[in-house]
């Protein structure tokens, strides 16, 4: 993560140690695996970030959770990823192969930075402590450092997927904040038809930048 040295100051590194200590003291196992939690920082340089997507939390299964939002470790297609695929196909009248590879190509080729509002999820908890699965409160201070850093250039658009991610808007400096439902929205299919990918591409074109889809 050397390319992120400017962000990972001694203060942020100390904060990460505190987050790890808090999680460890709770007696939980976590998803994804510890060495994959911040994988996105190994896959893209901050100077190459063109679009930011903040989702909610990791997949709740070891088969899927890998540290990159929506990508399945086993390369299967969970419902949230299937809905992203469907929405892109709907907007662009195209056919997408394995959407896992599409997400990874966004990172490597299009400069898309993806992270969950809560990069970890607690597992193997007794039923009366199930509320501890959500680590978003533990990670909130980290996000309060990361999002202003990522949006130092206010022209970089950011997509917030899901009402938990929407709560991070206060930390963002971007001139283009797109708040959409999570791809698996409870009670309705409101993500389907939201047009978020067309909207972000229209914005990129207005700046003379290449589209991500």
C-alpha positions as CSV (number, residue, x, y, z in Angstrom):
1,X,0.0,0.0,0.0
2,X,3.0,2.3,-0.4
3,X,1.2,4.3,-3.1
4,X,-1.3,5.4,-0.3
5,X,1.4,6.6,2.1
6,X,0.0,10.1,2.1
7,X,-3.3,8.8,3.4
8,X,-1.9,6.2,5.8
9,X,-0.4,8.7,8.2
10,X,0.7,7.7,11.7
11,X,-2.7,8.9,12.9
12,X,-4.6,6.7,10.5
13,X,-2.4,3.7,11.2
14,X,-3.0,4.2,14.9
15,X,-6.7,4.4,14.2
16,X,-6.5,1.1,12.3
17,X,-4.8,-0.5,15.2
18,X,-7.5,0.7,17.5
19,X,-10.2,-0.6,15.2
20,X,-8.5,-4.0,15.1
21,X,-8.1,-4.0,18.9
22,X,-11.9,-3.2,19.3
23,X,-12.9,-6.0,17.0
24,X,-10.5,-8.5,18.6
25,X,-11.7,-7.6,22.1
26,X,-15.3,-8.4,21.0
27,X,-14.3,-12.0,20.5
28,X,-15.7,-12.1,17.0
29,X,-14.5,-13.7,13.9
30,X,-14.8,-11.4,10.9
31,X,-15.5,-11.4,7.1
32,X,-13.6,-11.0,4.9
33,X,-10.3,-12.5,6.0
34,X,-8.1,-10.0,7.8
35,X,-5.5,-9.8,5.0
36,X,-8.3,-8.9,2.5
37,X,-10.1,-6.2,4.5
38,X,-8.3,-3.3,2.8
39,X,-7.5,-5.1,-0.5
40,X,-8.8,-2.2,-2.6
41,X,-5.8,-0.1,-1.5
42,X,-3.5,-2.7,-3.1
43,X,-5.3,-2.6,-6.4
44,X,-5.5,1.1,-7.3
45,X,-3.4,4.2,-6.7
46,X,-5.1,7.3,-5.4
47,X,-3.9,9.3,-8.4
48,X,-5.8,7.0,-10.7
49,X,-9.2,7.2,-8.9
50,X,-11.8,8.6,-11.2
51,X,-15.1,7.3,-9.6
52,X,-15.8,6.3,-6.0
53,X,-18.5,3.7,-5.0
54,X,-19.3,3.2,-1.3
55,X,-21.5,0.3,-0.5
56,X,-22.7,-1.1,2.8
57,X,-21.0,-4.2,4.1
58,X,-19.3,-7.4,3.1
59,X,-21.1,-10.5,1.9
60,X,-22.1,-12.6,5.0
61,X,-20.5,-15.8,3.7
62,X,-16.9,-16.9,3.5
63,X,-17.7,-18.2,0.0
64,X,-18.2,-14.6,-1.2
65,X,-16.6,-12.0,1.1
66,X,-13.3,-10.9,-0.4
67,X,-12.7,-7.3,0.5
68,X,-14.0,-5.8,-2.8
69,X,-17.7,-4.7,-2.6
70,X,-20.0,-6.9,-4.8
71,X,-17.2,-9.2,-6.0
72,X,-17.6,-12.8,-4.9
73,X,-14.5,-14.6,-3.8
74,X,-15.9,-17.8,-5.5
75,X,-16.9,-15.7,-8.6
76,X,-20.5,-16.8,-8.3
77,X,-23.1,-14.0,-8.8
78,X,-25.0,-13.1,-5.6
79,X,-28.2,-11.1,-5.8
80,X,-26.7,-7.7,-5.4
81,X,-24.2,-8.3,-8.2
82,X,-26.9,-9.8,-10.4
83,X,-28.9,-6.6,-9.9
84,X,-25.9,-4.4,-10.8
85,X,-25.5,-6.5,-14.0
86,X,-29.2,-6.3,-14.8
87,X,-29.2,-2.5,-14.3
88,X,-26.3,-2.0,-16.6
89,X,-27.7,-4.3,-19.3
90,X,-31.0,-2.4,-19.0
91,X,-29.4,1.0,-19.4
92,X,-27.0,0.1,-22.2
93,X,-29.0,-2.6,-24.0
94,X,-25.9,-4.9,-23.8
95,X,-25.1,-8.3,-22.5
96,X,-22.5,-8.7,-19.7
97,X,-20.6,-11.9,-19.0
98,X,-19.4,-12.6,-15.5
99,X,-20.0,-9.3,-13.6
100,X,-17.3,-10.1,-11.1
101,X,-14.7,-9.6,-13.8
102,X,-16.5,-6.4,-14.8
103,X,-16.1,-4.9,-11.3
104,X,-12.5,-5.9,-11.2
105,X,-11.9,-4.3,-14.6
106,X,-13.5,-1.1,-13.3
107,X,-10.8,-0.9,-10.7
108,X,-7.9,-1.8,-12.9
109,X,-8.9,-0.1,-16.1
110,X,-11.4,2.6,-15.3
111,X,-10.1,4.0,-11.9
112,X,-13.1,3.0,-9.8
113,X,-12.5,2.9,-6.1
114,X,-14.9,0.6,-4.2
115,X,-15.2,0.2,-0.4
116,X,-17.9,-0.8,2.0
117,X,-19.1,1.7,4.7
118,X,-18.2,-1.2,7.1
119,X,-15.2,-3.1,5.6
120,X,-15.7,-5.9,8.1
121,X,-18.7,-8.0,9.4
122,X,-18.9,-9.9,12.6
123,X,-19.7,-13.6,12.4
124,X,-20.1,-16.6,14.8
125,X,-21.9,-14.5,17.3
126,X,-24.5,-15.7,19.8
127,X,-28.0,-14.8,18.8
128,X,-28.4,-12.2,21.6
129,X,-25.3,-10.3,20.3
130,X,-26.3,-10.4,16.6
131,X,-26.5,-6.6,16.5
132,X,-22.7,-6.6,16.8
133,X,-22.4,-8.0,13.2
134,X,-22.6,-4.5,11.9
135,X,-19.2,-2.7,12.3
136,X,-20.1,0.6,10.7
137,X,-19.8,2.5,14.0
138,X,-16.3,1.0,14.5
139,X,-15.2,2.2,11.0
140,X,-16.9,5.6,11.0
141,X,-13.8,7.6,12.1
142,X,-11.7,5.8,9.4
143,X,-14.3,6.8,6.8
144,X,-14.2,10.4,8.1
145,X,-10.5,10.5,7.2
146,X,-10.8,8.6,3.9
147,X,-13.6,10.3,2.2
148,X,-12.3,13.8,2.4
149,X,-8.9,12.5,1.2
150,X,-10.5,10.7,-1.8
151,X,-12.6,13.8,-2.8
152,X,-9.9,16.4,-2.5
153,X,-10.6,16.8,-6.2
154,X,-14.3,17.8,-6.1
155,X,-14.7,16.7,-9.7
156,X,-14.5,13.0,-8.7
157,X,-18.1,11.7,-8.5
158,X,-19.1,9.4,-5.7
159,X,-21.9,6.9,-5.6
160,X,-23.4,6.0,-2.2
161,X,-25.3,2.7,-2.4
162,X,-27.8,2.2,0.4
163,X,-29.1,4.3,3.2
164,X,-26.2,3.3,5.5
165,X,-23.7,4.7,2.9
166,X,-25.9,7.8,2.6
167,X,-25.0,8.7,6.1
168,X,-21.4,9.4,5.0
169,X,-22.4,12.3,2.8
170,X,-21.2,14.8,5.5
171,X,-17.6,13.7,4.9
172,X,-17.6,14.2,1.1
173,X,-16.3,17.2,-0.8
174,X,-17.4,16.0,-4.3
175,X,-19.6,18.2,-6.5
176,X,-21.3,15.0,-7.7
177,X,-22.9,12.8,-5.1
178,X,-25.2,10.1,-6.4
179,X,-27.3,8.5,-3.6
180,X,-29.1,5.4,-4.8
181,X,-30.7,2.4,-3.1
182,X,-28.6,-0.6,-2.3
183,X,-28.7,-3.2,-5.2
184,X,-30.6,-5.5,-2.8
185,X,-33.2,-3.0,-1.4
186,X,-35.6,-4.4,1.1
187,X,-39.2,-4.3,0.2
188,X,-38.9,-3.1,-3.4
189,X,-36.7,-3.2,-6.6
190,X,-35.9,0.5,-6.5
191,X,-32.3,0.1,-7.5
192,X,-33.5,-1.4,-10.8
193,X,-34.3,1.7,-12.9
194,X,-32.3,4.2,-10.8
195,X,-30.1,5.0,-13.8
196,X,-27.0,5.5,-11.7
197,X,-24.4,4.3,-14.2
198,X,-25.8,6.4,-17.0
199,X,-25.9,9.4,-14.6
200,X,-22.3,9.0,-13.6
201,X,-21.2,8.5,-17.2
202,X,-23.1,11.7,-18.2
203,X,-21.2,13.6,-15.5
204,X,-17.8,12.1,-16.6
205,X,-18.6,13.1,-20.2
206,X,-19.4,16.6,-19.1
207,X,-15.8,16.8,-17.8
208,X,-14.3,15.4,-20.9
209,X,-13.5,12.1,-19.2
210,X,-14.0,8.5,-20.4
211,X,-17.0,6.6,-19.2
212,X,-16.7,3.6,-16.8
213,X,-19.2,1.4,-18.6
